[in-house]
């Protein structure tokens, strides 16, 4: 039986200390940590969801090449960001 200890504190770490701690995590936990650091409000995207979004983008590119849809320009895209 594993015992878990929960506590809340503020610990200041240097970047190199954080990197060293992250190296000790499993690959899955490293991805979760990176996601939390990048944007704590964004949920972690699953591998299946990422594949679906890439597939959708490739389909959009194909339809654009065929002249069936018009994609936004870079300027239009950046205006939304």
N, C-alpha and C positions, 0 to 999 in steps of 0.2 A: 504494500500500500504506500503510495507516494503522498508526502505531506507538502502542502502548498502554503507559502507565507505571503500575504498581501500587505503592502504598506505603500504609503505615498510620501514622496520626498522630492526635493529639488537637488539634483546632483549635477555639477558643472563638469563637462568633459571637453577635452580638446578634440579637434577633428581626428587626429591620429588615434586617440583613445577610443573614440566611437567606431572608427574603422576596425581597430583590433577586436573590439567586442562583437562587431557585426560578422567578422570572419569566423567567430566561434558558433554562429547560428547555422541552422540547417538552411539549404538553398531556399526552401519555401518561406522560412521566417525572414531571410534576408530580403526577399521580394516584398513581403508585408511591411518590413521596416522601411524600405525605400519608398514604398507607396505612401506610408504615413508621413514620411519626411517631406515628400513632394507636395502632397495635398491631403491633409487629414480629413477633409470633407468628402473626398472622392472614394467610392468603394473600389476594391481591387477587382480588376477585370479578369474573368476566368479565361483560360486558354481557349475554350470553345467560343466565348464571346469575341475574343480578339480575332480568331480565325474567321468568324462570321463577318466582322467589320472589314477585314482585309478583302474577303471574297466580295462583299458589297461594293467596295471601292474599285476593285478590278472590273466588276460588272459595269459600274458607272463609266469607267474609262473606255471599255469596249463599246458601250452605247454611244458615247461621245464621238469616238472614232468613226462609227457608222452614221453619224449625223442625226441620231434619234433623240439625243438630249443635249442641252447646252449647260456646260459647267460654269461655275463662278470663276471670275478672274482672281489672281492673287490679291489685287487691290480690294476687291469685294470681300474676299475671305478675311483679310487683315482688318478691314473696317469693322467686322463683327467681333474681333478678338478683344 
